[in-house]
């Protein structure tokens, strides 16, 4: 009883990815953590599997064509993040190298797809224990810190333990407030 099956059972979910509507927004929750398909020094990578790509396109296209509501995509591993470039000596080879376990390896697929679907307005993620807001080609990407900070040992990459409050607006925009967490 370990892994995704256990998580689905404990959370009472029927699928590892799903969508729902709330307060005028369409939310898409993705399963972004997968075993690498090649030899990797990391035990997992950020990407979607083929079944999920097909489901995502069908789900989002249906919303874009019928309901014209802003779409928010939630993915534990960031679809796109700049902060990952500075998490370690990622430029030592003479090129920037960001591991696929830190940011979606299929980011280009998302970028190209989002260019076709203007209703995707926001992508929320965590995983990095850092906070950033990145606006790129009409989509806002928010990576949202961690209450545990540096795994309960203070700040991580200059980001203290924190949570982020996200405000969603009727016009499809969003903003956030970084709130440092103080243990009591």
C-alpha positions as CSV (number, residue, x, y, z in Angstrom):
1,X,0.0,0.0,0.0
2,X,2.4,2.7,-1.2
3,X,2.3,5.2,-4.0
4,X,-0.4,6.6,-6.2
5,X,-2.9,3.8,-5.5
6,X,-2.7,4.4,-1.8
7,X,-3.0,8.2,-2.2
8,X,-6.2,7.7,-4.3
9,X,-7.6,5.3,-1.7
10,X,-6.8,7.6,1.3
11,X,-8.1,10.7,-0.4
12,X,-11.3,9.0,-1.8
13,X,-10.4,9.9,-5.4
14,X,-11.4,7.8,-8.4
15,X,-8.7,9.0,-10.7
16,X,-5.2,10.5,-10.4
17,X,-6.1,13.6,-12.5
18,X,-9.5,15.3,-12.7
19,X,-11.2,18.7,-13.2
20,X,-14.0,20.7,-11.7
21,X,-15.6,24.1,-11.9
22,X,-15.7,26.6,-9.0
23,X,-16.6,30.3,-8.8
24,X,-16.4,30.9,-12.5
25,X,-13.1,29.1,-13.1
26,X,-12.3,25.6,-14.4
27,X,-9.7,23.8,-12.4
28,X,-7.6,20.9,-13.8
29,X,-5.6,18.8,-11.3
30,X,-2.8,16.9,-13.0
31,X,-0.6,13.9,-11.9
32,X,2.8,15.3,-12.8
33,X,5.1,12.9,-11.1
34,X,6.2,9.8,-13.1
35,X,9.0,7.3,-13.3
36,X,11.7,8.3,-15.8
37,X,11.5,6.6,-19.2
38,X,15.3,6.8,-19.5
39,X,18.2,6.3,-17.1
40,X,18.1,9.2,-14.6
41,X,19.8,10.0,-11.4
42,X,16.4,11.1,-10.1
43,X,13.7,8.6,-9.0
44,X,10.9,10.6,-10.8
45,X,10.3,13.3,-13.4
46,X,7.7,15.9,-14.1
47,X,5.6,15.1,-17.1
48,X,2.2,13.7,-18.2
49,X,1.6,10.2,-19.6
50,X,0.0,9.7,-22.9
51,X,-3.4,8.9,-21.4
52,X,-3.3,12.2,-19.4
53,X,-2.3,14.3,-22.5
54,X,-5.3,13.0,-24.4
55,X,-7.7,13.6,-21.4
56,X,-6.3,17.1,-20.8
57,X,-6.8,18.2,-24.4
58,X,-10.3,16.9,-24.5
59,X,-11.2,18.5,-21.1
60,X,-9.7,21.9,-21.9
61,X,-11.0,22.0,-25.5
62,X,-14.5,21.2,-24.2
63,X,-14.3,24.1,-21.7
64,X,-12.8,26.5,-24.2
65,X,-15.5,25.8,-26.8
66,X,-18.6,25.6,-24.6
67,X,-18.2,27.6,-21.4
68,X,-15.5,30.3,-22.1
69,X,-14.2,30.4,-18.5
70,X,-10.7,30.9,-17.3
71,X,-8.7,27.7,-16.7
72,X,-6.3,27.1,-13.8
73,X,-4.0,24.1,-14.0
74,X,-2.6,22.6,-10.8
75,X,0.5,20.5,-11.0
76,X,2.8,19.5,-8.1
77,X,5.9,19.9,-10.2
78,X,6.1,23.3,-11.9
79,X,5.2,23.3,-15.6
80,X,7.5,26.3,-16.0
81,X,9.8,27.9,-13.3
82,X,12.8,30.2,-13.4
83,X,13.7,29.6,-9.7
84,X,15.0,26.2,-10.6
85,X,17.9,27.6,-12.5
86,X,19.4,28.8,-9.2
87,X,18.7,25.7,-7.1
88,X,22.3,24.3,-7.2
89,X,25.2,24.9,-9.6
90,X,23.1,24.2,-12.7
91,X,25.4,26.2,-15.0
92,X,28.7,24.4,-14.2
93,X,28.7,22.5,-17.5
94,X,28.7,25.7,-19.4
95,X,25.0,25.4,-20.1
96,X,22.0,25.8,-17.9
97,X,20.8,22.3,-16.8
98,X,17.5,21.9,-15.0
99,X,16.6,18.4,-14.0
100,X,13.3,17.0,-15.2
101,X,12.4,16.2,-11.6
102,X,12.5,19.9,-10.8
103,X,10.4,21.2,-13.7
104,X,8.2,19.5,-16.3
105,X,10.3,18.0,-19.1
106,X,7.3,18.5,-21.3
107,X,7.1,22.3,-20.8
108,X,7.4,22.9,-24.5
109,X,4.3,20.8,-25.1
110,X,2.4,22.9,-22.6
111,X,3.7,26.1,-24.1
112,X,2.7,25.2,-27.6
113,X,-0.7,23.9,-26.5
114,X,-1.4,27.0,-24.3
115,X,-0.7,29.2,-27.4
116,X,-3.8,27.6,-29.0
117,X,-6.1,27.9,-25.9
118,X,-6.3,31.5,-24.6
119,X,-8.6,30.4,-21.7
120,X,-5.6,28.8,-19.8
121,X,-4.7,31.7,-17.6
122,X,-3.0,30.2,-14.5
123,X,-0.7,27.3,-13.6
124,X,-0.2,26.7,-9.9
125,X,2.5,24.4,-8.5
126,X,4.7,23.7,-5.5
127,X,7.5,21.3,-5.2
128,X,10.4,23.8,-5.2
129,X,9.9,25.3,-1.7
130,X,10.4,28.6,-3.4
131,X,7.9,31.4,-4.5
132,X,7.8,33.0,-7.9
133,X,5.3,34.5,-10.3
134,X,6.1,34.2,-14.0
135,X,4.0,35.7,-16.8
136,X,4.7,34.1,-20.1
137,X,2.7,34.4,-23.3
138,X,-0.6,35.2,-21.5
139,X,-0.3,32.5,-18.8
140,X,0.7,33.2,-15.2
141,X,2.8,30.5,-13.6
142,X,2.9,30.6,-9.8
143,X,5.3,28.4,-7.8
144,X,4.1,28.6,-4.2
145,X,6.7,28.0,-1.5
146,X,6.3,25.5,1.4
147,X,5.2,25.7,5.0
148,X,8.1,23.3,5.8
149,X,10.6,25.7,4.2
150,X,13.9,23.8,4.2
151,X,12.1,20.7,5.5
152,X,11.5,22.4,8.9
153,X,15.1,23.7,9.1
154,X,14.5,27.3,8.3
155,X,14.6,29.1,4.9
156,X,15.3,27.3,1.6
157,X,17.0,29.3,-1.2
158,X,16.2,32.5,0.8
159,X,12.5,31.6,1.1
160,X,11.3,31.2,4.6
161,X,8.6,28.7,5.5
162,X,5.5,30.1,4.0
163,X,2.2,29.6,2.3
164,X,0.7,31.5,-0.6
165,X,-2.8,33.0,-0.8
166,X,-4.1,33.1,-4.4
167,X,-6.8,35.4,-5.5
168,X,-8.7,34.6,-8.7
169,X,-10.8,37.2,-10.4
170,X,-13.8,37.0,-12.8
171,X,-11.7,38.5,-15.7
172,X,-9.3,35.6,-15.6
173,X,-6.5,37.3,-13.8
174,X,-4.9,36.2,-10.5
175,X,-2.5,37.5,-7.9
176,X,-1.0,36.1,-4.8
177,X,0.3,37.0,-1.4
178,X,3.3,35.2,0.1
179,X,2.7,34.7,3.8
180,X,5.6,33.6,6.0
181,X,4.7,30.9,8.4
182,X,5.5,31.3,12.0
183,X,5.3,28.3,14.4
184,X,3.5,29.0,17.6
